[in-house]
Amino acid sequence: MGCWFEIRALSAALLLSLAPGIAAADGAQCRNDVAILRTDGQLVNFTIEIADDSAERAQGLMGRREMDAGAGMLFIYDRPREVAFWMHDTPLPLDMVFIDPAGRVVKVAANTTPNDDTPIPSGAPVRYVLEINAGMAARYGIAPGAELAHPSVDPAQAAFPCE
């Protein structure tokens, strides 16, 4: 009985680590390669790439034709600013999640049009933008008011601090 329970627990933990999933929102065990969003009392995890310098932010996800369901890219800025993104040379439809310095989602641009050069403004000063596959924000209820936990969010002002 004890061994069977351990196998089931390990299997469940492995499945949760491989794809975005929902868990109870007790706290955030933060890692640099994972963005954790708290929405409606649940946690959603995405394995991320970081774009935190000008060259990485300029390249973004351009040229990508696919991305794992549980993956994304987190753009990090040194200080809050209004930003505008576009889908230039990006054939993959995305959801863009604009996040303020405290880690609160302020805007979601859902299902952006591939290869479109139309600017998509943040509408407010942000420090983070999370790009995920189109439809994931709606699927997991990621909307304004959701909160990001990530080591780059200043713990002194984080709405959802790392443990």
DSSP file (Angstrom, degrees, kcal/mol; ACC not computed):
  #  RESIDUE AA STRUCTURE BP1 BP2  ACC     N-H-->O    O-->H-N    N-H-->O    O-->H-N    TCO  KAPPA ALPHA  PHI   PSI    X-CA   Y-CA   Z-CA
    1    1 A M     >        0   0    0      0, 0.0     4,-2.1     0, 0.0     5,-0.1   0.000 360.0 360.0 360.0 -46.5    0.0    0.0    0.0
    2    2 A G  H  >  +     0   0    0      1,-0.2     4,-2.1     2,-0.2     5,-0.1   0.903 360.0  48.1 -63.8 -42.5    2.8    2.5    0.9
    3    3 A C  H  > S+     0   0    0      2,-0.2     4,-2.4     1,-0.2    -1,-0.2   0.907 110.3  51.9 -64.4 -43.1    4.8    1.8   -2.2
    4    4 A W  H  > S+     0   0    0      1,-0.2     4,-2.3     2,-0.2    -1,-0.2   0.907 109.3  50.4 -60.9 -42.4    1.7    2.1   -4.4
    5    5 A F  H  X S+     0   0    0     -4,-2.1     4,-2.5     1,-0.2    -1,-0.2   0.917 110.2  50.0 -61.6 -44.0    0.9    5.5   -2.9
    6    6 A E  H  X S+     0   0    0     -4,-2.1     4,-2.6     2,-0.2    -2,-0.2   0.900 110.2  50.0 -63.0 -41.5    4.5    6.7   -3.4
    7    7 A I  H  X S+     0   0    0     -4,-2.4     4,-2.4     2,-0.2    -1,-0.2   0.919 112.2  47.5 -63.4 -43.6    4.4    5.7   -7.1
    8    8 A R  H  X S+     0   0    0     -4,-2.3     4,-2.3     2,-0.2    -2,-0.2   0.908 112.7  49.1 -64.3 -41.2    1.1    7.5   -7.6
    9    9 A A  H  X S+     0   0    0     -4,-2.5     4,-2.2     2,-0.2    -2,-0.2   0.916 112.8  46.9 -65.0 -43.6    2.4   10.6   -5.9
   10   10 A L  H  X S+     0   0    0     -4,-2.6     4,-2.3     2,-0.2    -2,-0.2   0.897 111.5  51.7 -65.3 -40.2    5.6   10.6   -8.0
   11   11 A S  H  X S+     0   0    0     -4,-2.4     4,-2.3    -5,-0.2    -2,-0.2   0.917 110.4  48.5 -62.3 -43.8    3.6   10.0  -11.2
   12   12 A A  H  X S+     0   0    0     -4,-2.3     4,-2.1     1,-0.2    -2,-0.2   0.909 111.1  50.1 -63.7 -42.5    1.3   13.0  -10.4
   13   13 A A  H  X S+     0   0    0     -4,-2.2     4,-1.4     1,-0.2    -1,-0.2   0.899 110.4  50.5 -63.4 -40.8    4.3   15.2   -9.6
   14   14 A L  H  X S+     0   0    0     -4,-2.3     4,-0.9     1,-0.2     3,-0.3   0.924 109.7  49.9 -63.9 -44.8    6.0   14.3  -12.9
   15   15 A L  H >X S+     0   0    0     -4,-2.3     4,-0.8     1,-0.2     3,-0.7   0.899 109.5  51.5 -61.5 -41.3    2.9   15.0  -14.9
   16   16 A L  H 3< S+     0   0    0     -4,-2.1    -1,-0.2     1,-0.2     3,-0.2   0.804 108.1  52.7 -66.1 -28.6    2.4   18.4  -13.3
   17   17 A S  H 3< S+     0   0    0     -4,-1.4    -1,-0.2    -3,-0.3    -2,-0.2   0.669 104.8  55.8 -81.7 -15.3    6.0   19.4  -14.1
   18   18 A L  H << S+     0   0    0     -4,-0.9    52,-0.3    -3,-0.7    -1,-0.2   0.680 113.6  21.8 -92.6 -18.7    5.8   18.5  -17.8
   19   19 A A  S  < S-     0   0    0     -4,-0.8    26,-0.2    -3,-0.2    -1,-0.1  -0.943  94.9 -80.0-143.7 161.0    2.8   20.7  -18.9
   20   20 A P        +     0   0    0      0, 0.0     2,-0.3     0, 0.0    26,-0.1  -0.427  63.9 166.5 -61.9 140.1    1.0   23.8  -17.7
   21   21 A G        -     0   0    0     24,-0.2    24,-0.7    -5,-0.1     2,-0.4  -0.890  35.7-110.8-147.9 176.6   -1.2   22.7  -15.0
   22   22 A I  E     +A   44   0A   0     -2,-0.3     2,-0.3    22,-0.2    22,-0.2  -0.951  36.5 160.4-119.0 135.0   -3.4   23.8  -12.2
   23   23 A A  E     -A   43   0A   0     20,-1.1    20,-2.3    -2,-0.4     2,-0.1  -0.873  49.1 -70.1-140.3 172.2   -2.7   23.3   -8.5
   24   24 A A  E     -A   42   0A   0     -2,-0.3     2,-1.1    18,-0.2     3,-0.4  -0.384  44.9-124.4 -65.6 146.7   -3.8   24.8   -5.2
   25   25 A A        +     0   0    0     16,-1.3    -1,-0.1     1,-0.2     3,-0.1  -0.405  65.0 129.2 -95.0  58.3   -2.5   28.3   -4.6
   26   26 A D  S    S-     0   0    0     -2,-1.1     2,-0.3     1,-0.3    -1,-0.2   0.848  78.3 -40.1 -79.0 -35.1   -0.7   27.7   -1.3
   27   27 A G        -     0   0    0     -3,-0.4     2,-0.6   133,-0.0    -1,-0.3  -0.966  56.6-100.5-180.0 170.7    2.6   29.3   -2.3
   28   28 A A  B     -j  162   0B   0    133,-0.5   135,-2.9    -2,-0.3     2,-1.2  -0.938  13.0-161.4-118.7 116.8    5.1   29.5   -5.1
   29   29 A Q        -     0   0    0     -2,-0.6     2,-0.1   133,-0.2   133,-0.1  -0.787  34.7-150.1 -89.3  92.7    8.3   27.5   -5.2
   30   30 A C        +     0   0    0     -2,-1.2     2,-0.3   120,-0.1   120,-0.1  -0.340  25.1 174.3 -78.7 145.3   10.1   29.8   -7.7
   31   31 A R  B >   -B   34   0A   0      3,-0.5     3,-1.5    -2,-0.1    -2,-0.0  -0.970  39.8-119.5-139.0 151.8   12.7   28.9  -10.3
   32   32 A N  T 3  S+     0   0    0     -2,-0.3   120,-0.1     1,-0.3    -1,-0.0   0.793 113.0  51.2 -62.1 -28.3   14.2   31.0  -13.0
   33   33 A D  T 3  S+     0   0    0     14,-0.1    15,-2.5    17,-0.0     2,-0.4   0.238 102.6  69.9 -96.9  14.6   12.9   28.8  -15.7
   34   34 A V  E <   -BC  31  47A   0     -3,-1.5     2,-0.5    13,-0.3    -3,-0.5  -0.995  60.2-158.0-135.0 130.7    9.3   28.7  -14.5
   35   35 A A  E     - C   0  46A   0     11,-2.8    11,-2.3    -2,-0.4     2,-0.5  -0.934  15.0-161.7-102.1 126.3    6.7   31.4  -14.6
   36   36 A I  E     -DC 149  45A   0    113,-1.8   113,-3.0    -2,-0.5     2,-0.5  -0.941   4.0-167.1-111.4 123.9    3.9   30.7  -12.0
   37   37 A L  E     -DC 148  44A   0      7,-3.0     7,-2.5    -2,-0.5     2,-0.6  -0.940   8.5-152.4-112.8 131.4    0.6   32.5  -12.4
   38   38 A R  E     +DC 147  43A   0    109,-3.2   109,-2.2    -2,-0.5     2,-0.4  -0.901  25.3 164.1-102.2 122.6   -2.0   32.6   -9.7
   39   39 A T  E >   - C   0  42A   0      3,-2.7     3,-1.7    -2,-0.6   103,-0.1  -0.986  64.8 -12.2-142.2 128.0   -5.5   33.0  -11.0
   40   40 A D  T 3  S-     0   0    0     -2,-0.4     3,-0.1     1,-0.3    -1,-0.1   0.858 128.5 -52.3  50.7  41.0   -8.8   32.4   -9.1
   41   41 A G  T 3  S+     0   0    0      1,-0.2   -16,-1.3   -17,-0.1     2,-0.3   0.579 119.1 101.6  77.5   9.8   -7.0   30.6   -6.3
   42   42 A Q  E <   -AC  24  39A   0     -3,-1.7    -3,-2.7   -18,-0.2     2,-0.4  -0.881  64.9-128.3-125.1 158.2   -5.1   28.2   -8.6
   43   43 A L  E     -AC  23  38A   0    -20,-2.3   -20,-1.1    -2,-0.3     2,-0.4  -0.875  15.2-168.0-108.1 138.0   -1.5   28.1   -9.9
   44   44 A V  E     -AC  22  37A   0     -7,-2.5    -7,-3.0    -2,-0.4     2,-0.4  -0.995  11.1-157.1-123.6 126.5   -0.6   27.7  -13.5
   45   45 A N  E     - C   0  36A   0    -24,-0.7     2,-0.4    -2,-0.4   -24,-0.2  -0.866   9.8-175.1-109.3 136.0    3.1   26.9  -14.4
   46   46 A F  E     - C   0  35A   0    -11,-2.3   -11,-2.8    -2,-0.4     2,-0.5  -0.997  25.3-131.9-125.8 132.9    4.9   27.6  -17.6
   47   47 A T  E     -eC  71  34A   0     23,-3.0    25,-1.4    -2,-0.4     2,-0.3  -0.731  43.3-166.5 -78.3 126.3    8.4   26.5  -18.4
   48   48 A I  E     -e   72   0A   0    -15,-2.5     2,-0.4    -2,-0.5    25,-0.2  -0.800  31.7-141.2-124.6 156.7   10.0   29.6  -19.9
   49   49 A E  E     -e   73   0A   0     23,-1.8    25,-2.9    -2,-0.3     2,-0.4  -0.837  33.8-128.7 -99.6 150.2   12.9   31.1  -21.7
   50   50 A I  E     -e   74   0A   0     -2,-0.4     2,-0.5    23,-0.2    25,-0.2  -0.864  20.2-172.3-105.5 135.3   14.0   34.5  -20.5
   51   51 A A  E     +e   75   0A   0     23,-2.6    25,-2.4    -2,-0.4    22,-0.0  -0.901  27.3 146.6-121.5  98.5   14.5   37.5  -22.7
   52   52 A D        +     0   0    0     -2,-0.5     2,-0.3    23,-0.2    -1,-0.1   0.255  51.1  59.8-124.3  12.6   16.2   40.2  -20.4
   53   53 A D  S  > S-     0   0    0      1,-0.1     4,-2.8    24,-0.1     5,-0.3  -0.909  90.5-101.5-132.7 168.6   18.5   42.1  -22.7
   54   54 A S  H  > S+     0   0    0     -2,-0.3     4,-2.4     1,-0.2     5,-0.2   0.879 119.0  48.4 -56.8 -44.2   17.8   44.2  -25.8
   55   55 A A  H  > S+     0   0    0      2,-0.2     4,-2.0     1,-0.2    -1,-0.2   0.921 114.1  45.6 -65.0 -44.3   19.0   41.6  -28.3
   56   56 A E  H  > S+     0   0    0      1,-0.2     4,-2.9     2,-0.2    -2,-0.2   0.900 114.1  48.7 -66.4 -40.4   16.9   38.8  -26.7
   57   57 A R  H  < S+     0   0    0     -4,-2.8    -2,-0.2     1,-0.2    -1,-0.2   0.891 110.5  51.4 -67.0 -37.8   13.8   41.0  -26.5
   58   58 A A  H  < S+     0   0    0     -4,-2.4    -2,-0.2    -5,-0.3    -1,-0.2   0.888 115.6  41.6 -65.4 -38.4   14.2   42.1  -30.1
   59   59 A Q  H >< S+     0   0    0     -4,-2.0     3,-2.3    -5,-0.2    -2,-0.2   0.917  82.3 148.0 -74.6 -44.9   14.5   38.4  -31.3
   60   60 A G  T 3< S-     0   0    0     -4,-2.9    -1,-0.1     1,-0.3    -2,-0.1  -0.142  78.8 -29.7  47.3-132.3   11.7   37.1  -29.0
   61   61 A L  T >  S+     0   0    0     -4,-0.1     3,-1.9    -3,-0.1    -1,-0.3   0.121  91.0 147.3-102.7  18.7    9.9   34.2  -30.6
   62   62 A M  T <   +     0   0    0     -3,-2.3    28,-0.3     1,-0.3    27,-0.1  -0.281  68.9  17.0 -57.0 138.0   10.4   35.3  -34.2
   63   63 A G  T 3  S+     0   0    0     26,-3.2     2,-0.3     1,-0.3    -1,-0.3   0.263  89.7 133.4  85.1 -12.2   10.7   32.5  -36.6
   64   64 A R    <   -     0   0    0     -3,-1.9    28,-0.5     1,-0.2    -1,-0.3  -0.547  32.6-176.3 -74.9 133.1    9.3   29.9  -34.2
   65   65 A R        +     0   0    0     -2,-0.3     2,-0.3     1,-0.3    -1,-0.2   0.625  68.8  12.3-101.0 -18.9    6.7   27.6  -35.8
   66   66 A E        -     0   0    0     26,-0.1     2,-0.3    67,-0.0    -1,-0.3  -0.988  55.7-169.3-154.3 160.3    5.7   25.7  -32.7
   67   67 A M        -     0   0    0     -2,-0.3     4,-0.0    -3,-0.1    65,-0.0  -0.978  38.7 -96.2-151.0 139.4    6.2   25.8  -28.9
   68   68 A D    >   -     0   0    0     -2,-0.3     3,-2.0     1,-0.1    65,-0.3  -0.196  37.9-114.4 -54.6 148.8    5.3   23.1  -26.3
   69   69 A A  T 3  S+     0   0    0      1,-0.3    64,-0.2    63,-0.1    -1,-0.1   0.837 116.2  45.6 -55.8 -36.1    2.0   23.6  -24.7
   70   70 A G  T 3  S+     0   0    0    -52,-0.3   -23,-3.0   -24,-0.1    -1,-0.3   0.150  99.9  94.9 -95.6  19.3    3.6   24.3  -21.3
   71   71 A A  E <   +e   47   0A   0     -3,-2.0    62,-0.6   -25,-0.2     2,-0.3  -0.626  39.7 149.3-110.7 166.7    6.2   26.7  -22.6
   72   72 A G  E     -eF  48 132A   0    -25,-1.4   -23,-1.8    -2,-0.2     2,-0.4  -0.970  38.3-108.5-172.2-179.5    6.6   30.4  -23.0
   73   73 A M  E     -eF  49 131A   0     58,-2.0    58,-2.8    -2,-0.3     2,-0.6  -0.998  20.7-152.9-129.7 130.1    9.0   33.3  -23.0
   74   74 A L  E     -eF  50 130A   0    -25,-2.9   -23,-2.6    -2,-0.4     2,-0.5  -0.909   7.2-156.0-105.1 116.2    9.2   35.9  -20.3
   75   75 A F  E     -eF  51 129A   0     54,-3.3    54,-1.7    -2,-0.6     2,-0.5  -0.802  13.3-164.9 -89.7 126.7   10.4   39.3  -21.3
   76   76 A I  E     - F   0 128A   0    -25,-2.4     2,-0.3    -2,-0.5    52,-0.2  -0.960   4.8-163.6-120.3 128.9   11.9   41.2  -18.4
   77   77 A Y  E     -     0   0A   0     50,-2.6   -24,-0.1    -2,-0.5   -25,-0.0  -0.823  25.5-127.8-108.4 150.0   12.7   45.0  -18.3
   78   78 A D  E    S+     0   0A   0     -2,-0.3    -1,-0.1     1,-0.1    49,-0.1   0.839  92.3   9.7 -64.0 -34.8   14.9   46.7  -15.9
   79   79 A R  E    S-     0   0A   0     47,-0.1    47,-0.1    48,-0.0    -1,-0.1  -0.957  96.0 -79.5-143.5 160.2   12.3   49.2  -15.0
   80   80 A P  E     +     0   0A   0      0, 0.0     2,-0.3     0, 0.0    47,-0.2  -0.304  58.4 151.9 -62.2 142.6    8.6   49.7  -15.6
   81   81 A R  E     - F   0 126A   0     45,-2.1    45,-2.8    43,-0.1     2,-0.4  -0.974  49.9-100.2-162.7 155.3    7.7   51.2  -19.0
   82   82 A E        -     0   0    0     -2,-0.3     2,-0.3    43,-0.3    45,-0.0  -0.716  48.7-175.2 -79.0 134.7    4.9   51.2  -21.5
   83   83 A V        -     0   0    0     41,-0.4    39,-3.0    -2,-0.4     2,-0.4  -0.857  20.6-152.6-127.8 161.7    5.8   48.7  -24.3
   84   84 A A  E     -K  121   0C   0     -2,-0.3     2,-0.2    37,-0.3    -2,-0.0  -0.990  14.0-167.2-135.4 129.4    4.3   47.7  -27.6
   85   85 A F  E     -K  120   0C   0     35,-2.4    35,-3.3    -2,-0.4     2,-0.3  -0.657   2.2-167.8-106.7 166.3    4.9   44.2  -29.1
   86   86 A W        -     0   0    0     -2,-0.2    31,-0.2    33,-0.2    29,-0.1  -0.887  29.5-124.1-143.5 176.4    4.2   43.0  -32.6
   87   87 A M    >   +     0   0    0     29,-2.5     3,-2.3    -2,-0.3    28,-1.0   0.050  47.4 158.1-113.1  23.1    4.1   39.6  -34.4
   88   88 A H  T 3  S-     0   0    0      1,-0.3    28,-0.1    28,-0.2    -2,-0.1  -0.254  77.8  -7.3 -52.2 126.4    6.7   40.5  -37.1
   89   89 A D  T 3  S+     0   0    0     26,-0.2   -26,-3.2     1,-0.2    -1,-0.3   0.759 102.7 126.2  55.0  28.2    8.1   37.2  -38.5
   90   90 A T    <   +     0   0    0     -3,-2.3    25,-1.9   -28,-0.3    26,-0.2  -0.882  33.6 177.8-117.3  98.4    6.3   35.2  -35.8
   91   91 A P        +     0   0    0      0, 0.0   -26,-0.1     0, 0.0    -1,-0.1   0.542  58.2  89.1 -78.1  -5.3    4.2   32.5  -37.5
   92   92 A L  S    S-     0   0    0    -28,-0.5    23,-0.1   -31,-0.2     2,-0.1  -0.823  80.4-127.8 -95.7 119.8    3.0   31.1  -34.2
   93   93 A P        -     0   0    0      0, 0.0    41,-1.8     0, 0.0     2,-0.3  -0.449  37.7-172.2 -66.5 139.7   -0.2   32.7  -32.7
   94   94 A L  E     -G  133   0A   0     18,-0.3    18,-3.3    39,-0.3     2,-0.5  -0.858  31.3-132.6-130.7 160.1    0.4   33.8  -29.2
   95   95 A D  E     -G  132   0A   0     37,-2.9    37,-2.3    -2,-0.3     2,-0.5  -0.972  26.9-152.1-103.8 131.4   -1.3   35.2  -26.1
   96   96 A M  E     -GH 131 109A   0     13,-2.7    13,-3.0    -2,-0.5     2,-0.6  -0.934   6.3-163.0-107.7 123.8    0.7   38.2  -24.7
   97   97 A V  E     -GH 130 108A   0     33,-2.8    33,-2.7    -2,-0.5     2,-0.4  -0.921   5.7-155.7-111.4 111.5    0.3   38.7  -21.0
   98   98 A F  E     -GH 129 107A   0      9,-2.8     8,-2.8    -2,-0.6     9,-1.4  -0.753  14.8-170.0 -92.5 130.1    1.4   42.2  -19.8
   99   99 A I  E     -GH 128 105A   0     29,-2.8    28,-2.3    -2,-0.4    29,-2.1  -0.967  14.1-134.3-131.5 131.8    2.5   42.3  -16.2
  100  100 A D    >   -     0   0    0      4,-2.9     3,-2.1    -2,-0.4    26,-0.2  -0.158  40.9 -89.7 -78.0 175.5    3.2   45.2  -13.8
  101  101 A P  T 3  S+     0   0    0      0, 0.0    53,-0.4     0, 0.0    56,-0.1   0.760 126.8  55.5 -60.6 -25.9    6.3   45.5  -11.5
  102  102 A A  T 3  S-     0   0    0      2,-0.1    57,-3.0    56,-0.1    58,-0.5   0.505 122.6-105.1 -83.2  -3.7    4.4   43.9   -8.6
  103  103 A G  S <  S+     0   0    0     -3,-2.1    45,-3.6     1,-0.3     2,-0.4   0.584  73.6 141.8  91.8  11.3    3.6   40.9  -10.8
  104  104 A R  B     -I  147   0A   0     43,-0.2    -4,-2.9     1,-0.0     2,-0.3  -0.725  55.0-120.3 -89.6 133.4    0.0   41.7  -11.5
  105  105 A V  E     +H   99   0A   0     41,-3.2    40,-2.4    -2,-0.4    -6,-0.3  -0.561  33.1 174.5 -69.2 127.4   -1.4   41.0  -15.0
  106  106 A V  E     +     0   0A   0     -8,-2.8     2,-0.3     1,-0.4    -7,-0.2   0.626  63.8   6.4-107.6 -21.1   -2.7   44.3  -16.4
  107  107 A K  E     -H   98   0A   0     -9,-1.4    -9,-2.8    36,-0.1     2,-0.4  -0.977  52.6-155.9-161.0 145.9   -3.7   43.2  -19.9
  108  108 A V  E     -H   97   0A   0     -2,-0.3     2,-0.9   -11,-0.2   -11,-0.2  -0.990   5.7-161.3-124.7 122.3   -3.9   40.1  -22.0
  109  109 A A  E     -H   96   0A   0    -13,-3.0   -13,-2.7    -2,-0.4     3,-0.4  -0.885  27.4-155.5 -98.1 102.8   -3.7   40.3  -25.8
  110  110 A A        -     0   0    0     -2,-0.9   -15,-0.2   -15,-0.2    24,-0.1  -0.553  56.7  -3.6 -89.6 143.9   -5.3   37.0  -26.8
  111  111 A N  S    S-     0   0    0     -2,-0.2    -1,-0.2     1,-0.1   -16,-0.2   0.892  79.7-156.8  49.4  56.7   -4.7   35.0  -30.0
  112  112 A T        -     0   0    0    -18,-3.3   -18,-0.3    -3,-0.4    -1,-0.1  -0.239  23.0-100.7 -63.3 152.7   -2.5   37.6  -31.7
  113  113 A T    >   -     0   0    0    -20,-0.1     3,-1.4     1,-0.1   -23,-0.1  -0.639  38.6-116.1 -81.7 121.7   -2.3   37.4  -35.5
  114  114 A P  T 3  S+     0   0    0      0, 0.0     3,-0.1     0, 0.0   -26,-0.1  -0.223  92.5   5.2 -56.3 142.8    0.8   35.7  -36.8
  115  115 A N  T 3  S+     0   0    0    -25,-1.9     2,-0.4   -28,-1.0   -26,-0.2   0.630  91.5 144.8  60.7  18.8    3.2   37.8  -38.9
  116  116 A D    <   -     0   0    0     -3,-1.4   -29,-2.5   -26,-0.2    -1,-0.2  -0.749  40.2-160.0 -91.9 131.3    1.3   41.0  -38.2
  117  117 A D        +     0   0    0     -2,-0.4    -1,-0.1   -30,-0.2   -29,-0.1   0.355  51.6 122.8 -90.9   5.5    3.3   44.2  -37.8
  118  118 A T        -     0   0    0      1,-0.1   -31,-0.2   -31,-0.0    -2,-0.1  -0.527  69.6-113.6 -68.9 127.3    0.5   46.1  -36.0
  119  119 A P        -     0   0    0      0, 0.0   -33,-0.2     0, 0.0    -1,-0.1  -0.334  21.0-155.0 -63.0 142.2    1.7   47.3  -32.6
  120  120 A I  E     -K   85   0C   0    -35,-3.3   -35,-2.4    -3,-0.0     2,-0.1  -0.910  19.4-152.4-117.5  98.2    0.1   45.6  -29.5
  121  121 A P  E     -K   84   0C   0      0, 0.0   -37,-0.3     0, 0.0   -39,-0.0  -0.369  18.2-136.6 -78.4 151.1    0.5   48.2  -26.7
  122  122 A S        -     0   0    0    -39,-3.0   -38,-0.1    -2,-0.1   -24,-0.1   0.809  27.2-146.2 -71.1 -30.3    0.7   47.3  -23.0
  123  123 A G  S    S+     0   0    0    -40,-0.3    -1,-0.1     3,-0.0   -41,-0.1   0.368  74.4  37.5  79.8  -6.5   -1.7   50.1  -22.1
  124  124 A A  S    S-     0   0    0    -41,-0.2   -41,-0.4   -43,-0.1     2,-0.2  -0.964 104.8 -73.0-162.9 161.0    0.2   50.7  -18.8
  125  125 A P        +     0   0    0      0, 0.0     2,-0.3     0, 0.0   -43,-0.3  -0.475  58.0 177.1 -64.0 131.3    3.7   50.6  -17.5
  126  126 A V  E     -F   81   0A   0    -45,-2.8   -45,-2.1    -2,-0.2   -26,-0.3  -0.887  33.6-164.7-130.5 161.7    4.9   47.0  -17.2
  127  127 A R  E    S+     0   0A   0    -28,-2.3   -50,-2.6    -2,-0.3     2,-0.3   0.501  78.4  39.7-117.3 -15.3    8.0   45.2  -16.3
  128  128 A Y  E     -FG  76  99A   0    -29,-2.1   -29,-2.8   -52,-0.2     2,-0.4  -0.976  52.3-171.2-137.4 147.1    7.2   41.8  -17.7
  129  129 A V  E     -FG  75  98A   0    -54,-1.7   -54,-3.3    -2,-0.3     2,-0.6  -0.974  12.1-160.3-134.9 125.5    5.5   40.3  -20.8
  130  130 A L  E     -FG  74  97A   0    -33,-2.7   -33,-2.8    -2,-0.4     2,-0.5  -0.925   3.6-161.2-106.7 121.2    4.8   36.6  -20.9
  131  131 A E  E     +FG  73  96A   0    -58,-2.8   -58,-2.0    -2,-0.6     2,-0.3  -0.903  20.8 162.3-102.7 126.6    4.2   35.1  -24.4
  132  132 A I  E     -FG  72  95A   0    -37,-2.3   -37,-2.9    -2,-0.5   -60,-0.2  -0.855  47.6 -67.2-133.8 167.6    2.4   31.7  -24.4
  133  133 A N  E >   - G   0  94A   0    -62,-0.6     3,-1.9    -2,-0.3     4,-0.4  -0.259  65.5 -91.4 -57.2 142.4    0.6   29.7  -27.0
  134  134 A A  T 3  S+     0   0    0    -41,-1.8    -1,-0.1     1,-0.2   -39,-0.1  -0.285 112.2  25.5 -56.0 136.1   -2.6   31.3  -28.2
  135  135 A G  T 3> S+     0   0    0     -3,-0.1     4,-2.4   -41,-0.1    -1,-0.2   0.150  90.8 101.8  96.2 -18.0   -5.6   30.1  -26.2
  136  136 A M  H <> S+     0   0    0     -3,-1.9     4,-2.2     2,-0.2     6,-0.3   0.878  77.8  55.1 -68.2 -36.9   -3.7   29.3  -23.0
  137  137 A A  H  >>S+     0   0    0     -4,-0.4     5,-2.6     1,-0.2     4,-0.6   0.946 113.6  41.2 -61.6 -46.8   -4.7   32.4  -21.2
  138  138 A A  H >45S+     0   0    0      3,-0.2     3,-0.8     1,-0.2    -2,-0.2   0.914 112.5  55.5 -65.6 -41.9   -8.4   31.6  -21.8
  139  139 A R  H 3<5S+     0   0    0     -4,-2.4    -1,-0.2     1,-0.2    -2,-0.2   0.881 118.8  32.1 -58.7 -39.7   -7.9   28.0  -21.0
  140  140 A Y  H 3<5S-     0   0    0     -4,-2.2    -1,-0.2    -5,-0.1    -2,-0.2   0.304 111.6-111.5-104.8   8.6   -6.4   28.7  -17.6
  141  141 A G  T <<5 +     0   0    0     -3,-0.8     2,-0.7    -4,-0.6    -3,-0.2   0.794  53.1 167.6  70.4  28.1   -8.3   31.9  -16.8
  142  142 A I      < +     0   0    0     -5,-2.6    -1,-0.2    -6,-0.3    -2,-0.1  -0.685  18.7 137.3 -79.5 115.9   -5.3   34.2  -17.0
  143  143 A A    >   -     0   0    0     -2,-0.7     3,-2.5    -3,-0.1   -38,-0.3  -0.889  61.8 -50.3-148.9 170.5   -6.8   37.7  -17.0
  144  144 A P  T 3  S+     0   0    0      0, 0.0   -38,-0.2     0, 0.0     3,-0.1  -0.257 124.8  36.5 -50.5 135.0   -6.1   41.1  -15.5
  145  145 A G  T 3  S+     0   0    0    -40,-2.4   -39,-0.1     1,-0.5    -3,-0.0   0.054  84.4 124.3 103.9 -23.1   -5.6   40.7  -11.8
  146  146 A A    <   -     0   0    0     -3,-2.5   -41,-3.2   -42,-0.1    -1,-0.5  -0.285  56.0-131.9 -62.3 159.3   -3.8   37.3  -12.1
  147  147 A E  E     -DI  38 104A   0   -109,-2.2  -109,-3.2   -43,-0.2     2,-0.4  -0.951   7.7-142.4-127.7 137.9   -0.4   37.4  -10.3
  148  148 A L  E     -D   37   0A   0    -45,-3.6     2,-0.5    -2,-0.4    12,-0.5  -0.793   7.6-164.4 -96.2 133.9    3.1   36.3  -11.4
  149  149 A A  E     +D   36   0A   0   -113,-3.0  -113,-1.8    -2,-0.4   -46,-0.1  -0.988  31.2 137.6-113.9 123.9    5.6   34.6   -9.1
  150  150 A H    >   -     0   0    0     -2,-0.5     3,-2.1    10,-0.2    12,-0.2  -0.958  62.8-111.4-160.1 147.3    9.1   34.6  -10.4
  151  151 A P  T 3  S+     0   0    0      0, 0.0  -119,-0.1     0, 0.0    11,-0.0   0.734 113.6  64.3 -57.4 -22.1   12.5   35.3   -8.8
  152  152 A S  T 3  S+     0   0    0      2,-0.1     2,-0.5  -120,-0.1  -120,-0.0   0.644  80.0  95.2 -78.1 -13.2   12.8   38.5  -10.9
  153  153 A V  S <  S-     0   0    0     -3,-2.1     9,-0.2     7,-0.1     5,-0.1  -0.679  90.1-111.7 -80.4 125.7    9.8   40.1   -9.2
  154  154 A D    >>  -     0   0    0     -2,-0.5     3,-1.7   -53,-0.4     4,-1.2  -0.379  20.5-145.2 -58.3 117.8   11.0   42.3   -6.3
  155  155 A P  T 34 S+     0   0    0      0, 0.0    -1,-0.2     0, 0.0     3,-0.1   0.778  95.1  65.3 -59.4 -26.1    9.8   40.5   -3.1
  156  156 A A  T 34 S+     0   0    0      1,-0.2    -2,-0.1     5,-0.0   -54,-0.1   0.761 118.9  22.0 -68.9 -23.6    9.3   43.8   -1.4
  157  157 A Q  T <4 S+     0   0    0     -3,-1.7    -1,-0.2   -56,-0.1     2,-0.1   0.377  90.3 130.8-122.3   3.6    6.5   44.7   -3.8
  158  158 A A     <  -     0   0    0     -4,-1.2   -55,-0.2     1,-0.2   -56,-0.1  -0.373  45.1-157.0 -66.2 129.7    5.4   41.3   -5.2
  159  159 A A  S    S+     0   0    0    -57,-3.0    -1,-0.2     1,-0.3   -56,-0.1   0.794  98.8  24.0 -69.8 -29.2    1.7   40.6   -5.1
  160  160 A F  S    S-     0   0    0    -58,-0.5    -1,-0.3   -12,-0.5   -10,-0.2  -0.723  92.2-161.9-137.7  81.6    2.5   36.9   -5.1
  161  161 A P        -     0   0    0      0, 0.0  -133,-0.5     0, 0.0     2,-0.1  -0.245  21.3-107.4 -71.6 153.6    6.0   36.5   -3.6
  162  162 A C  B      j   28   0B   0     -9,-0.2  -133,-0.2   -12,-0.2    -4,-0.0  -0.425 360.0 360.0 -70.3 151.2    8.2   33.5   -4.0
  163  163 A E              0   0    0   -135,-2.9  -134,-0.1    -2,-0.1    -1,-0.1   0.445 360.0 360.0 -84.8 360.0    8.7   31.3   -1.0
